[in-house]
Structures are given as structure tokens and as C-alpha cells.
Amino acid sequence: MEDQPLPATSPSTSPTASPSLDRRAELSEFLRTRRARLRPSDVGLPDFGRHRRVPGLRREELAQLAGVSVAYYTRLEQGNGRNVSAEVLDSIARALRLTDAEHAHLTHLAKGKQHKKKASGRPQQVRAPLAQLLDAMEGVPAYIVGRRSEILAWNRMAAAVFGDWAELPAADRNWARLTFLRPAYRDLFVEWEQKAIDIVCQLRMDAGCYPDDTRLSALVGELSVKSEEFRRLWATHDVKEKSYGVKRMHHPLVGELSLNYESFRMAGDQDQALVTYHAEPGSASADALRLLASWGRDANRVAPAP
């Protein structure tokens, strides 16, 4: 194995061309941060406590666990993933206790051109049947999200809960920009920090799959300049894909909402996901959704091409 609730004015500018993300640097930092989070005792190695000069595992310890030479692992952590085998990556992933999402991210970073996807310069499109599905989900807040956290389509109930994104410039129909650059969304999400973490983790995964996506690197650059919180979270190099959970919100019109969400990857386009929200039957949140539905008046929306 060796070797309306929400304001519509825009605080951001449209993304401009930007260099692609440095895959070698990304690979290096990802491995280093994953290694630093493990203590020897986590993997059955002796821990000499205060005598250790570095946080987490040493490179020598990680190489031992993965069954590769120290020199080989060091080259990999320096960003040189050329010709690394899937077997070696699997062993390193096991040694680092990586999740499935982290393992996939490592593979994309290490394999480079062999595994990376090419991002089309064309706007992401929602298939007509998906738009019709949104239209049919009358009492359920739902939207389609694509790469770079771009909001591609949504229904009337999503507009009632999150604000009518049709009023925003096309570039601002983006969960990352909304979350980090608009105070109204910080007020909307009770667990704003968790929402922010989830978005940054997804952007990291996109970056691993599409390292040459200049619109993604422009978005990362913009948010890094404008948001200290984004810079902090981006520096963690964390990745994960969360497909279900609970979102608690403080809606400016109906008050507290606690909604279960589910995210479904589209079979015809794995870069797009249908995200739906629902309340527990008989709950105060269910009553609040019905109230919002009774006030709704706008038609379902599909975002026009930017």
C-alpha cells in the first residue's frame, strides 16, 4: 500500500472573474487540519501530554496508522497527490477517521484532473417538471438549490417563509450571500451559526468537485473580504453534507417556527437539490404555516437566467 419579511436591497456586487482555487494548497490544508483534530488516544496510541509540541497526531503517527512511509505521507500533505492510489487514500481516510463526505472530498482533491468536474459557464437550469413539482407543493415551503448555494427556483410558501427572492438581484439569490451579508437572515435563523457552518461545508465540497469554477472562487473571495465569520469558518476546511434536520426560525410576521427539512439530490443533476420544510402536525408552527399560506398571493417563482 506504500507508496416580505426580508429586505430586498443588495449589499453585494456581481461576481467577477477570479483565479481557480489552488487544489494542492487545499489538499495540504485539508489533511493538516484533519490530522490536527485527532489525539493519539483517539486512535489507540500513547499520549505524552504536555511533552507534545504539536496539536493532534504527528505525521509519523498518521503514516504508521495508514501503513505508508513518513516520506510518502509528507509529500501527500504537501499537496502532491499525483498518482496516489485509491487504496492508499482509503487507508489514510480510515486513519484520519474521515466521514463519507470527507473521504469523497479527499479523493477529489488528491486525484485532481482524474476526478474533478468541469463547471459549465451556462446558468444552471431547473427542468420544467421540477418547477411543476414546486407548483404542486402548495402548503410546503420548497426550493431548488444548485452549485455555489445558488437558489434556482422556489414556490409561494418558500417566499412566505424566507422572503421573495424574485425581488433580489440574480447574484444575491444565493444562500451564502444571504446568510453572511444580510442581517435579516441572521435574525431569521435562531441557530444562525449552524446554518452558516452548513453552507460553508457545502461550498467546500463544491470547491473540491469544481476547483476551476471561477464564479465559485469569486464568491469565496467576496465573502472572505466582507465577512469575518466566513473567513473563520472557511479556514476550518470542514466538509459535510446534511440532508435532513430541524430549522428554528424567528419569523417577523408569525413568530417562532420549528420546521423539519429534507434535502433530495436530483437524479438528473446531482448538483441540484430539492429542499422541503414541514411542521409537526398540530403544532404551533403548523398553524403559523397555514396563516402564511392564507396571506400568500404571489405565483411560484423560477429564477430567470442571470
Contacts in CASP RR format, 6 or more apart in sequence:
PFRMAT RR
TARGET T0000
AUTHOR 0000-0000-0000
METHOD contacts of the structure
MODEL  1
MEDQPLPATSPSTSPTASPSLDRRAELSEFLRTRRARLRPSDVGLPDFGR
HRRVPGLRREELAQLAGVSVAYYTRLEQGNGRNVSAEVLDSIARALRLTD
AEHAHLTHLAKGKQHKKKASGRPQQVRAPLAQLLDAMEGVPAYIVGRRSE
ILAWNRMAAAVFGDWAELPAADRNWARLTFLRPAYRDLFVEWEQKAIDIV
CQLRMDAGCYPDDTRLSALVGELSVKSEEFRRLWATHDVKEKSYGVKRMH
HPLVGELSLNYESFRMAGDQDQALVTYHAEPGSASADALRLLASWGRDAN
RVAPAP
1 66 0 8 1.000
1 67 0 8 1.000
1 68 0 8 1.000
1 85 0 8 1.000
1 87 0 8 1.000
1 88 0 8 1.000
1 91 0 8 1.000
2 67 0 8 1.000
2 68 0 8 1.000
2 69 0 8 1.000
2 72 0 8 1.000
2 88 0 8 1.000
3 68 0 8 1.000
3 69 0 8 1.000
3 72 0 8 1.000
3 88 0 8 1.000
4 163 0 8 1.000
4 164 0 8 1.000
5 163 0 8 1.000
5 184 0 8 1.000
5 188 0 8 1.000
5 251 0 8 1.000
5 252 0 8 1.000
5 253 0 8 1.000
6 162 0 8 1.000
6 163 0 8 1.000
6 182 0 8 1.000
6 184 0 8 1.000
6 185 0 8 1.000
6 188 0 8 1.000
6 252 0 8 1.000
7 182 0 8 1.000
7 184 0 8 1.000
8 164 0 8 1.000
8 167 0 8 1.000
8 168 0 8 1.000
10 168 0 8 1.000
10 169 0 8 1.000
10 171 0 8 1.000
10 172 0 8 1.000
11 181 0 8 1.000
11 182 0 8 1.000
12 171 0 8 1.000
12 172 0 8 1.000
12 177 0 8 1.000
12 181 0 8 1.000
12 222 0 8 1.000
12 226 0 8 1.000
13 171 0 8 1.000
13 222 0 8 1.000
14 169 0 8 1.000
14 171 0 8 1.000
15 171 0 8 1.000
15 215 0 8 1.000
15 218 0 8 1.000
15 219 0 8 1.000
15 222 0 8 1.000
16 218 0 8 1.000
17 214 0 8 1.000
17 218 0 8 1.000
18 214 0 8 1.000
18 215 0 8 1.000
18 217 0 8 1.000
18 218 0 8 1.000
18 221 0 8 1.000
19 214 0 8 1.000
19 217 0 8 1.000
20 211 0 8 1.000
20 212 0 8 1.000
20 213 0 8 1.000
20 214 0 8 1.000
20 217 0 8 1.000
21 207 0 8 1.000
21 208 0 8 1.000
21 211 0 8 1.000
21 216 0 8 1.000
21 217 0 8 1.000
21 220 0 8 1.000
23 109 0 8 1.000
23 112 0 8 1.000
23 116 0 8 1.000
23 208 0 8 1.000
23 211 0 8 1.000
24 78 0 8 1.000
24 79 0 8 1.000
24 80 0 8 1.000
24 81 0 8 1.000
25 79 0 8 1.000
26 109 0 8 1.000
26 207 0 8 1.000
26 208 0 8 1.000
26 211 0 8 1.000
26 237 0 8 1.000
27 76 0 8 1.000
27 77 0 8 1.000
27 79 0 8 1.000
27 81 0 8 1.000
27 106 0 8 1.000
27 109 0 8 1.000
27 110 0 8 1.000
28 77 0 8 1.000
28 78 0 8 1.000
28 79 0 8 1.000
29 237 0 8 1.000
30 105 0 8 1.000
30 106 0 8 1.000
30 109 0 8 1.000
30 237 0 8 1.000
31 76 0 8 1.000
31 77 0 8 1.000
31 79 0 8 1.000
31 92 0 8 1.000
31 96 0 8 1.000
31 106 0 8 1.000
32 77 0 8 1.000
33 236 0 8 1.000
33 237 0 8 1.000
34 96 0 8 1.000
34 98 0 8 1.000
34 102 0 8 1.000
34 237 0 8 1.000
35 56 0 8 1.000
35 57 0 8 1.000
35 59 0 8 1.000
35 62 0 8 1.000
35 77 0 8 1.000
35 96 0 8 1.000
36 54 0 8 1.000
36 55 0 8 1.000
36 56 0 8 1.000
36 57 0 8 1.000
37 56 0 8 1.000
38 56 0 8 1.000
38 57 0 8 1.000
38 96 0 8 1.000
38 97 0 8 1.000
39 47 0 8 1.000
39 56 0 8 1.000
39 57 0 8 1.000
40 46 0 8 1.000
40 47 0 8 1.000
40 56 0 8 1.000
40 57 0 8 1.000
40 61 0 8 1.000
41 47 0 8 1.000
42 97 0 8 1.000
43 57 0 8 1.000
43 61 0 8 1.000
43 65 0 8 1.000
43 95 0 8 1.000
43 97 0 8 1.000
45 57 0 8 1.000
45 61 0 8 1.000
45 65 0 8 1.000
57 65 0 8 1.000
59 70 0 8 1.000
59 73 0 8 1.000
59 74 0 8 1.000
59 77 0 8 1.000
60 70 0 8 1.000
62 73 0 8 1.000
62 92 0 8 1.000
62 95 0 8 1.000
62 96 0 8 1.000
63 69 0 8 1.000
63 70 0 8 1.000
63 72 0 8 1.000
63 73 0 8 1.000
63 74 0 8 1.000
65 94 0 8 1.000
65 95 0 8 1.000
66 73 0 8 1.000
66 88 0 8 1.000
66 91 0 8 1.000
66 92 0 8 1.000
66 94 0 8 1.000
66 95 0 8 1.000
67 91 0 8 1.000
67 95 0 8 1.000
68 88 0 8 1.000
68 91 0 8 1.000
68 92 0 8 1.000
72 88 0 8 1.000
73 92 0 8 1.000
75 81 0 8 1.000
76 84 0 8 1.000
76 92 0 8 1.000
76 110 0 8 1.000
81 110 0 8 1.000
81 111 0 8 1.000
81 112 0 8 1.000
84 110 0 8 1.000
84 111 0 8 1.000
86 107 0 8 1.000
89 103 0 8 1.000
89 106 0 8 1.000
89 107 0 8 1.000
89 110 0 8 1.000
90 103 0 8 1.000
92 106 0 8 1.000
93 102 0 8 1.000
93 103 0 8 1.000
93 106 0 8 1.000
96 102 0 8 1.000
98 106 0 8 1.000
99 240 0 8 1.000
101 201 0 8 1.000
101 205 0 8 1.000
101 239 0 8 1.000
101 240 0 8 1.000
101 241 0 8 1.000
102 239 0 8 1.000
102 240 0 8 1.000
104 205 0 8 1.000
105 204 0 8 1.000
105 205 0 8 1.000
105 208 0 8 1.000
105 239 0 8 1.000
107 115 0 8 1.000
108 115 0 8 1.000
108 116 0 8 1.000
108 208 0 8 1.000
108 209 0 8 1.000
109 208 0 8 1.000
112 211 0 8 1.000
116 208 0 8 1.000
116 209 0 8 1.000
116 210 0 8 1.000
116 211 0 8 1.000
116 212 0 8 1.000
117 209 0 8 1.000
117 210 0 8 1.000
118 210 0 8 1.000
118 212 0 8 1.000
119 147 0 8 1.000
119 210 0 8 1.000
119 212 0 8 1.000
119 213 0 8 1.000
119 215 0 8 1.000
119 216 0 8 1.000
121 215 0 8 1.000
123 305 0 8 1.000
123 306 0 8 1.000
124 146 0 8 1.000
124 147 0 8 1.000
124 150 0 8 1.000
124 152 0 8 1.000
124 271 0 8 1.000
124 272 0 8 1.000
125 152 0 8 1.000
125 305 0 8 1.000
126 144 0 8 1.000
126 152 0 8 1.000
126 153 0 8 1.000
126 272 0 8 1.000
126 302 0 8 1.000
126 303 0 8 1.000
127 268 0 8 1.000
127 269 0 8 1.000
130 144 0 8 1.000
130 153 0 8 1.000
130 266 0 8 1.000
130 272 0 8 1.000
130 274 0 8 1.000
131 153 0 8 1.000
131 300 0 8 1.000
131 302 0 8 1.000
133 274 0 8 1.000
134 142 0 8 1.000
134 143 0 8 1.000
134 144 0 8 1.000
134 153 0 8 1.000
134 154 0 8 1.000
134 155 0 8 1.000
134 300 0 8 1.000
134 302 0 8 1.000
135 155 0 8 1.000
135 300 0 8 1.000
137 155 0 8 1.000
137 157 0 8 1.000
137 276 0 8 1.000
138 155 0 8 1.000
138 156 0 8 1.000
138 157 0 8 1.000
138 293 0 8 1.000
139 157 0 8 1.000
139 289 0 8 1.000
139 293 0 8 1.000
140 155 0 8 1.000
140 157 0 8 1.000
140 276 0 8 1.000
140 277 0 8 1.000
140 278 0 8 1.000
141 155 0 8 1.000
141 157 0 8 1.000
141 158 0 8 1.000
141 160 0 8 1.000
141 161 0 8 1.000
141 162 0 8 1.000
141 259 0 8 1.000
141 276 0 8 1.000
141 277 0 8 1.000
141 289 0 8 1.000
142 154 0 8 1.000
142 155 0 8 1.000
142 157 0 8 1.000
142 158 0 8 1.000
142 274 0 8 1.000
142 275 0 8 1.000
142 276 0 8 1.000
142 277 0 8 1.000
143 151 0 8 1.000
143 152 0 8 1.000
143 153 0 8 1.000
143 154 0 8 1.000
143 155 0 8 1.000
143 158 0 8 1.000
143 162 0 8 1.000
143 274 0 8 1.000
143 275 0 8 1.000
144 151 0 8 1.000
144 152 0 8 1.000
144 153 0 8 1.000
144 154 0 8 1.000
144 266 0 8 1.000
144 272 0 8 1.000
144 273 0 8 1.000
144 274 0 8 1.000
144 275 0 8 1.000
145 151 0 8 1.000
145 152 0 8 1.000
145 175 0 8 1.000
145 272 0 8 1.000
145 273 0 8 1.000
145 275 0 8 1.000
146 152 0 8 1.000
146 271 0 8 1.000
146 272 0 8 1.000
146 273 0 8 1.000
147 206 0 8 1.000
147 210 0 8 1.000
147 213 0 8 1.000
147 216 0 8 1.000
147 271 0 8 1.000
148 174 0 8 1.000
148 176 0 8 1.000
148 203 0 8 1.000
148 206 0 8 1.000
148 213 0 8 1.000
148 215 0 8 1.000
148 216 0 8 1.000
148 219 0 8 1.000
149 174 0 8 1.000
149 175 0 8 1.000
149 176 0 8 1.000
149 199 0 8 1.000
149 202 0 8 1.000
149 203 0 8 1.000
150 173 0 8 1.000
150 174 0 8 1.000
150 175 0 8 1.000
151 165 0 8 1.000
151 173 0 8 1.000
151 174 0 8 1.000
151 175 0 8 1.000
151 303 0 8 1.000
152 272 0 8 1.000
152 302 0 8 1.000
152 303 0 8 1.000
153 300 0 8 1.000
153 301 0 8 1.000
153 302 0 8 1.000
153 303 0 8 1.000
154 162 0 8 1.000
154 165 0 8 1.000
154 300 0 8 1.000
154 301 0 8 1.000
155 300 0 8 1.000
155 301 0 8 1.000
156 293 0 8 1.000
156 296 0 8 1.000
156 298 0 8 1.000
156 299 0 8 1.000
156 300 0 8 1.000
157 289 0 8 1.000
157 292 0 8 1.000
157 293 0 8 1.000
158 277 0 8 1.000
159 165 0 8 1.000
159 166 0 8 1.000
159 298 0 8 1.000
159 301 0 8 1.000
160 292 0 8 1.000
160 293 0 8 1.000
160 295 0 8 1.000
160 296 0 8 1.000
161 249 0 8 1.000
161 251 0 8 1.000
161 257 0 8 1.000
161 259 0 8 1.000
161 277 0 8 1.000
161 289 0 8 1.000
161 292 0 8 1.000
162 188 0 8 1.000
164 298 0 8 1.000
164 301 0 8 1.000
165 173 0 8 1.000
165 301 0 8 1.000
165 303 0 8 1.000
166 298 0 8 1.000
166 301 0 8 1.000
166 303 0 8 1.000
170 303 0 8 1.000
170 304 0 8 1.000
170 305 0 8 1.000
170 306 0 8 1.000
171 177 0 8 1.000
171 306 0 8 1.000
172 178 0 8 1.000
173 303 0 8 1.000
174 219 0 8 1.000
175 199 0 8 1.000
176 199 0 8 1.000
176 200 0 8 1.000
176 203 0 8 1.000
176 219 0 8 1.000
176 223 0 8 1.000
176 230 0 8 1.000
177 219 0 8 1.000
177 222 0 8 1.000
177 223 0 8 1.000
178 185 0 8 1.000
179 185 0 8 1.000
179 186 0 8 1.000
179 189 0 8 1.000
179 192 0 8 1.000
179 195 0 8 1.000
179 196 0 8 1.000
179 199 0 8 1.000
180 196 0 8 1.000
180 199 0 8 1.000
180 223 0 8 1.000
180 226 0 8 1.000
180 227 0 8 1.000
180 229 0 8 1.000
180 230 0 8 1.000
181 223 0 8 1.000
181 226 0 8 1.000
181 227 0 8 1.000
185 192 0 8 1.000
186 192 0 8 1.000
187 250 0 8 1.000
187 252 0 8 1.000
188 249 0 8 1.000
188 250 0 8 1.000
188 251 0 8 1.000
188 252 0 8 1.000
189 195 0 8 1.000
189 247 0 8 1.000
189 248 0 8 1.000
189 249 0 8 1.000
190 248 0 8 1.000
190 249 0 8 1.000
190 250 0 8 1.000
191 247 0 8 1.000
191 248 0 8 1.000
195 247 0 8 1.000
196 229 0 8 1.000
196 230 0 8 1.000
196 233 0 8 1.000
197 233 0 8 1.000
197 238 0 8 1.000
198 240 0 8 1.000
198 242 0 8 1.000
200 230 0 8 1.000
200 233 0 8 1.000
200 234 0 8 1.000
200 236 0 8 1.000
200 238 0 8 1.000
201 238 0 8 1.000
201 239 0 8 1.000
201 240 0 8 1.000
201 241 0 8 1.000
201 242 0 8 1.000
202 241 0 8 1.000
203 216 0 8 1.000
203 219 0 8 1.000
203 220 0 8 1.000
203 234 0 8 1.000
204 234 0 8 1.000
204 237 0 8 1.000
204 238 0 8 1.000
204 239 0 8 1.000
205 239 0 8 1.000
205 241 0 8 1.000
206 213 0 8 1.000
206 216 0 8 1.000
207 213 0 8 1.000
207 216 0 8 1.000
207 217 0 8 1.000
207 220 0 8 1.000
210 216 0 8 1.000
220 234 0 8 1.000
223 230 0 8 1.000
223 231 0 8 1.000
223 234 0 8 1.000
224 230 0 8 1.000
224 231 0 8 1.000
224 234 0 8 1.000
242 263 0 8 1.000
243 262 0 8 1.000
243 263 0 8 1.000
243 264 0 8 1.000
243 265 0 8 1.000
244 260 0 8 1.000
244 261 0 8 1.000
244 262 0 8 1.000
244 263 0 8 1.000
245 260 0 8 1.000
245 261 0 8 1.000
245 262 0 8 1.000
246 258 0 8 1.000
246 259 0 8 1.000
246 260 0 8 1.000
246 261 0 8 1.000
247 257 0 8 1.000
247 258 0 8 1.000
247 259 0 8 1.000
247 261 0 8 1.000
247 277 0 8 1.000
248 256 0 8 1.000
248 257 0 8 1.000
248 258 0 8 1.000
248 259 0 8 1.000
249 256 0 8 1.000
249 257 0 8 1.000
249 258 0 8 1.000
249 259 0 8 1.000
250 256 0 8 1.000
250 257 0 8 1.000
251 257 0 8 1.000
251 288 0 8 1.000
251 292 0 8 1.000
253 292 0 8 1.000
253 295 0 8 1.000
254 288 0 8 1.000
254 291 0 8 1.000
254 292 0 8 1.000
255 288 0 8 1.000
256 284 0 8 1.000
256 285 0 8 1.000
256 288 0 8 1.000
257 279 0 8 1.000
257 285 0 8 1.000
257 288 0 8 1.000
257 289 0 8 1.000
258 279 0 8 1.000
258 280 0 8 1.000
258 283 0 8 1.000
258 285 0 8 1.000
259 277 0 8 1.000
259 278 0 8 1.000
259 279 0 8 1.000
259 285 0 8 1.000
259 289 0 8 1.000
260 277 0 8 1.000
260 278 0 8 1.000
260 279 0 8 1.000
260 280 0 8 1.000
261 275 0 8 1.000
261 276 0 8 1.000
261 277 0 8 1.000
262 275 0 8 1.000
262 276 0 8 1.000
263 273 0 8 1.000
263 274 0 8 1.000
263 275 0 8 1.000
264 273 0 8 1.000
264 274 0 8 1.000
264 275 0 8 1.000
264 276 0 8 1.000
265 272 0 8 1.000
265 273 0 8 1.000
266 272 0 8 1.000
266 273 0 8 1.000
266 274 0 8 1.000
279 285 0 8 1.000
279 286 0 8 1.000
279 288 0 8 1.000
279 289 0 8 1.000
280 286 0 8 1.000
END
